[in-house]
């Protein structure tokens, strides 16, 4: 499975129970397409973690970040994530070749609409940074749903991207108790929210990523609006329960 050896070089809390980790590729060229994912494992796992030593994570950074790989994850209780949280900087890992088709479509005449729930933002972060760096002409819309303000990873960074890229529109929303510091949308991503920002629900290519229930709800919403399967890409992140799903 693993193909490359990488080194943990940085770790940072980016939201409630959410951590970002950066790895150095040790001089190797690690090529991936924005939005893809890969399998990560400790190079030398401790005996108690040998049977739980691999997870799949979206690559959250842009391929233009040469020599680096970044991931972000919810820090739920599991042997692997506990070991990952405690790992010293300099710890060696293995990462597989990247894979996945959750990548930006080539036709720039069609908008891309990203529907993110929680940590499902990670592959979209990769795509959005890369699109800005490449100055792509695609119209990009990001609807980003979290329960509370403290759960929204990369919020300020995404706000900055929206000011830098004239083709990018950022629409975050909270589904929990309203915060006085919040000046965006409230409530779930639904048909009325999409309609307020999109000229029409048919025409864009849609990208939905997050917990399984959220992704299923987005697919149902889009199908009910007449959007074809060919125009919907999805990435399910399980339900953040590591004993049920190895993803993220």
Secondary structure, 3 states (H helix, E strand, C coil): CEEEEEEEEEEEEEECCEEEEEEECCCCCCCCCCCCEEEEEECCCCHHHCCCCCEEEECCCCCCCCCEEEEEEECCCCHHHHHHHHCCCCCEEEEECCECCCCCCCCCCCCEEEEEEHHHHHHHHHHHHHHHHHCCCCCEEEEEEECCHHHCCCHHHHHHHHHHCCCEEEEEEECCCCCCCCCCEECCCCHHHHHHHCCCCCCCEEEEEECHHHHHHHHHHHHHCCCCHHHEEEEECCCCCCCCCCEC
